[in-house]
């Protein structure tokens, strides 16, 4: 099974901003490795750093430091401290980091450390598992019923047509049109093993679509069991606007430029 974590546009924005932004999160955050609770805190910092996705920084008092092995720096000039995680026979090299002497805009990070998200087995905000990166409080996802006429074509072949789509509006992304399976030519689609995870919607499954004698890989996706905040899109299908011809009320939509183009 192919598993891909797609960086959300909120994280892309954080990569582009200069400097650092730090705020106290109101959420209890936990992370696990090797079947053990490694960190558990209701006073984590949500941190945006240039060229990094947003990250949770834990007070070291809320981290089970017995599972961390401090690494000797390879470069004496660096201000970074790194730890490897060791739980029984499992080891994640340099899975955690901190600043040795944070100052200025980074001063709030004193006595805090962060874990590289993908090195951990699981992350939870309160009691809900979260994927890819922390949920950005400045990102919003809205789903609304619509009666607009939506038609999807792939190289001139109509693969979906509906007058009952669910429109999903997500900060930083083009409008996504979710279509009931009854209004999709499922006989033209081929399920793939691809899986992606989104912190705002859940786990997505994919299909490839027809083009001549071949297929376009992973052009449509669905959330079989979306997170509770997005129940309306359950088991509906959405095509990449970037890669198909999408008509709304008879008007061909522009192909947006996004990280998925």
Backbone torsions as a table, in degrees:
resi	resn	phi	psi	omega
1	UNK	NA	129.1	177.0
2	UNK	-85.2	126.6	179.4
3	UNK	-120.0	123.9	-177.1
4	UNK	-128.3	130.9	172.9
5	UNK	-99.6	119.1	-177.1
6	UNK	-96.1	125.6	179.4
7	UNK	-68.3	126.1	-177.6
8	UNK	-74.0	149.8	179.3
9	UNK	-56.0	-28.9	176.4
10	UNK	-60.5	-39.0	177.0
11	UNK	-69.3	-35.8	177.1
12	UNK	-62.3	-40.2	178.7
13	UNK	-63.0	-40.0	179.1
14	UNK	-62.7	-34.7	179.6
15	UNK	-64.4	-28.6	-173.1
16	UNK	-91.0	-22.3	-175.5
17	UNK	-74.4	150.8	179.7
18	UNK	-85.7	150.0	173.9
19	UNK	75.9	-143.8	-174.3
20	UNK	-143.8	144.0	175.3
21	UNK	-127.1	130.3	-176.5
22	UNK	-130.4	133.7	174.1
23	UNK	-144.9	151.7	178.3
24	UNK	-77.7	127.4	178.4
25	UNK	-88.1	139.8	177.5
26	UNK	-82.3	-0.1	-172.3
27	UNK	-95.5	144.5	169.5
28	UNK	-77.6	130.3	-176.9
29	UNK	-125.1	135.0	176.7
30	UNK	-131.4	150.1	174.9
31	UNK	-140.5	145.4	-173.5
32	UNK	-123.5	150.3	174.6
33	UNK	-149.9	133.1	178.0
34	UNK	59.4	31.2	179.9
35	UNK	78.4	5.5	-178.4
36	UNK	-115.4	142.9	172.3
37	UNK	-73.9	116.3	-175.4
38	UNK	-96.7	-35.2	179.7
39	UNK	-147.5	142.6	-177.3
40	UNK	-150.8	115.3	-174.6
41	UNK	-151.2	144.4	171.6
42	UNK	-109.4	21.7	178.2
43	UNK	-140.0	40.2	178.7
44	UNK	-74.1	156.4	174.0
45	UNK	-103.0	134.1	172.9
46	UNK	-94.1	119.7	-168.8
47	UNK	-122.9	129.1	172.7
48	UNK	-110.0	121.9	176.5
49	UNK	-120.9	148.6	178.2
50	UNK	-54.3	131.9	176.8
51	UNK	66.2	19.6	175.2
52	UNK	-132.3	147.4	172.3
53	UNK	-68.0	161.1	177.4
54	UNK	-59.8	149.4	-175.0
55	UNK	-144.7	152.5	172.2
56	UNK	-92.3	131.4	174.7
57	UNK	-111.4	126.5	-177.3
58	UNK	-98.3	140.8	166.4
59	UNK	-59.3	135.4	-177.8
60	UNK	-60.0	-24.7	178.1
61	UNK	-66.5	-19.5	-178.9
62	UNK	-102.5	12.1	179.1
63	UNK	-112.5	137.5	176.2
64	UNK	-80.8	86.8	-171.7
65	UNK	-64.8	-15.6	178.8
66	UNK	-63.8	-22.4	178.7
67	UNK	-87.3	-4.9	-176.6
68	UNK	-104.9	137.2	176.9
69	UNK	-117.5	115.4	-177.1
70	UNK	-70.1	135.8	-178.7
71	UNK	-99.5	145.6	175.0
72	UNK	-75.5	132.8	-178.3
73	UNK	-66.8	139.4	177.3
74	UNK	-81.5	-19.0	-179.7
75	UNK	-125.2	114.4	-176.1
76	UNK	-65.3	-20.0	-177.0
77	UNK	-83.7	-11.1	-177.2
78	UNK	-74.1	149.3	176.8
79	UNK	-101.1	14.2	-177.9
80	UNK	-94.9	141.9	170.0
81	UNK	-109.8	136.5	179.8
82	UNK	-129.1	147.3	176.9
83	UNK	-128.9	149.4	167.3
84	UNK	-100.9	151.8	177.2
85	UNK	-96.7	132.6	-180.0
86	UNK	-133.2	113.3	176.5
87	UNK	-130.0	108.6	-175.2
88	UNK	54.2	-118.7	-176.9
89	UNK	-97.7	8.1	178.3
90	UNK	-99.5	135.6	-179.9
91	UNK	-134.5	133.4	171.6
92	UNK	-119.1	108.6	-175.8
93	UNK	-68.0	132.9	175.2
94	UNK	48.6	48.9	-176.8
95	UNK	-83.3	-13.5	-178.5
96	UNK	-132.4	153.2	-179.9
97	UNK	-147.5	162.0	175.9
98	UNK	-157.5	172.5	174.6
99	UNK	-99.8	135.8	-177.7
100	UNK	-69.8	-39.2	-179.8
101	UNK	-139.8	71.2	-179.1
102	UNK	-65.1	133.9	-178.6
103	UNK	-141.3	170.0	178.5
104	UNK	60.8	-129.5	-179.0
105	UNK	-64.4	-17.9	-178.9
106	UNK	-96.1	2.4	-172.3
107	UNK	-60.3	-29.1	180.0
108	UNK	-66.1	-13.9	-178.0
109	UNK	-87.0	2.2	176.5
110	UNK	-61.1	136.6	-178.6
111	UNK	61.7	29.7	174.4
112	UNK	-128.1	155.3	172.4
113	UNK	-143.7	163.3	178.9
114	UNK	-130.4	156.2	177.5
115	UNK	-109.7	143.5	172.3
116	UNK	-68.7	122.7	-169.2
117	UNK	-51.8	-49.2	-173.7
118	UNK	-73.9	-11.3	176.3
119	UNK	-78.4	-18.1	-177.1
120	UNK	-91.3	156.0	-179.7
121	UNK	-79.5	-34.3	-177.1
122	UNK	-160.9	149.6	176.3
123	UNK	-128.2	143.1	177.5
124	UNK	-132.9	135.4	165.8
125	UNK	-104.2	117.5	-166.4
126	UNK	53.5	-122.7	-177.7
127	UNK	-109.5	18.2	179.2
128	UNK	-112.4	132.4	178.9
129	UNK	-70.6	141.3	-178.5
130	UNK	-123.6	140.9	-176.3
131	UNK	-115.0	153.3	167.8
132	UNK	78.0	-56.4	179.0
133	UNK	-167.7	170.4	178.7
134	UNK	-58.5	148.6	173.9
135	UNK	-69.5	125.2	-177.9
136	UNK	-79.9	120.7	-179.6
137	UNK	-65.1	-12.3	-179.9
138	UNK	-98.1	5.2	175.8
139	UNK	-104.8	135.2	-178.0
140	UNK	-123.7	142.0	175.2
141	UNK	-125.9	121.4	177.3
142	UNK	-122.0	138.2	175.2
143	UNK	-122.0	132.1	-177.5
144	UNK	-136.1	143.9	173.7
145	UNK	-71.1	147.4	179.7
146	UNK	-145.4	155.2	174.0
147	UNK	-110.1	15.4	-179.6
148	UNK	-68.4	147.9	-179.4
149	UNK	-85.3	114.2	-178.1
150	UNK	-116.2	129.3	177.5
151	UNK	-129.9	135.0	-179.3
152	UNK	-117.0	127.2	177.1
153	UNK	-122.1	143.0	174.5
154	UNK	-122.5	107.9	-177.8
155	UNK	51.7	46.6	175.1
156	UNK	85.5	-5.8	179.7
157	UNK	-98.5	124.2	178.1
158	UNK	-75.0	117.5	-179.3
159	UNK	-108.0	-13.2	177.9
160	UNK	-159.3	144.2	176.6
161	UNK	-156.0	129.6	-175.1
162	UNK	-152.4	157.2	170.1
163	UNK	-121.3	21.1	179.5
164	UNK	-140.7	48.7	-179.6
165	UNK	-76.3	160.8	165.3
166	UNK	-102.9	124.9	178.4
167	UNK	-95.6	129.7	179.8
168	UNK	-113.1	121.6	179.4
169	UNK	-108.9	118.0	-177.8
170	UNK	-128.1	131.5	-177.7
171	UNK	-50.9	125.8	174.9
172	UNK	86.5	-1.0	-179.2
173	UNK	-126.1	156.4	175.0
174	UNK	-67.3	159.6	175.4
175	UNK	-57.2	134.2	175.9
176	UNK	-108.1	138.3	-177.3
177	UNK	-108.8	112.7	-178.7
178	UNK	-97.7	128.9	-168.2
179	UNK	-121.3	134.6	176.3
180	UNK	-60.0	145.6	-178.7
181	UNK	-60.2	-29.5	179.4
182	UNK	-63.6	-19.9	-178.5
183	UNK	-104.0	13.9	-179.6
184	UNK	-119.6	139.5	175.7
185	UNK	-76.0	78.5	-177.4
186	UNK	-63.3	-23.2	178.7
187	UNK	-67.8	-16.7	179.3
188	UNK	-93.8	-9.0	-175.2
189	UNK	-103.2	150.2	179.7
190	UNK	-123.7	119.9	179.1
191	UNK	-64.7	144.5	177.7
192	UNK	-117.0	175.3	179.6
193	UNK	-90.7	3.0	-176.3
194	UNK	-69.0	142.8	178.3
195	UNK	-139.1	133.0	171.2
196	UNK	-126.9	159.9	-179.7
197	UNK	-125.4	139.7	179.7
198	UNK	-127.5	133.3	-180.0
199	UNK	-66.5	-17.4	-174.9
200	UNK	-103.9	-13.7	-175.9
201	UNK	-130.5	-30.2	178.6
202	UNK	121.3	-143.5	-175.0
203	UNK	-106.1	126.4	-176.7
204	UNK	-107.7	145.8	173.1
205	UNK	-113.5	159.0	-169.6
206	UNK	-129.7	158.3	171.0
207	UNK	-132.0	152.6	171.3
208	UNK	-99.3	155.2	-176.5
209	UNK	-120.4	163.3	-172.3
210	UNK	-77.5	143.0	169.6
211	UNK	-149.8	106.5	-176.4
212	UNK	60.2	-126.4	178.6
213	UNK	-92.5	3.8	-177.3
214	UNK	-121.3	-161.5	-178.3
215	UNK	-136.1	147.6	170.6
216	UNK	-94.9	123.3	-172.5
217	UNK	-70.6	130.3	167.3
218	UNK	54.5	54.4	-180.0
219	UNK	-95.9	-8.4	-179.3
220	UNK	-139.2	145.1	-177.5
221	UNK	-137.4	167.2	177.7
222	UNK	-150.6	151.5	174.5
223	UNK	-107.6	98.7	-178.8
224	UNK	-61.8	-32.3	-179.6
225	UNK	-142.6	74.6	-178.0
226	UNK	-65.6	163.4	177.6
227	UNK	-63.3	158.7	-173.0
228	UNK	-57.0	-24.9	-178.8
229	UNK	-72.7	-14.4	-177.5
230	UNK	-126.8	51.9	-174.7
231	UNK	-67.9	-24.5	-173.9
232	UNK	-67.1	-22.3	-175.4
233	UNK	-93.9	5.0	-176.6
234	UNK	-56.0	122.2	175.8
235	UNK	65.3	9.6	171.6
236	UNK	-84.8	161.9	-177.8
237	UNK	-112.9	141.7	176.9
238	UNK	-131.3	135.2	-179.4
239	UNK	-100.0	147.4	175.6
240	UNK	-66.0	111.8	175.3
241	UNK	-54.2	-29.7	-175.6
242	UNK	-69.0	-20.5	-167.7
243	UNK	-125.9	0.5	177.0
244	UNK	-129.0	169.5	171.7
245	UNK	-93.3	115.2	-174.9
246	UNK	-115.7	121.9	-180.0
247	UNK	-108.2	132.0	175.9
248	UNK	-120.8	117.3	-175.0
249	UNK	52.0	41.1	175.2
250	UNK	83.3	-2.4	-176.6
251	UNK	-104.7	123.8	177.7
252	UNK	-68.0	127.3	-179.2
253	UNK	-84.6	147.3	175.3
254	UNK	-64.5	150.5	173.1
255	UNK	-80.4	112.9	-178.8
256	UNK	-71.2	155.5	175.2
257	UNK	-101.3	115.2	-177.1
258	UNK	-141.9	174.9	174.4
259	UNK	-60.3	-13.4	-178.7
260	UNK	-98.2	3.5	-177.3
261	UNK	-65.6	NA	NA
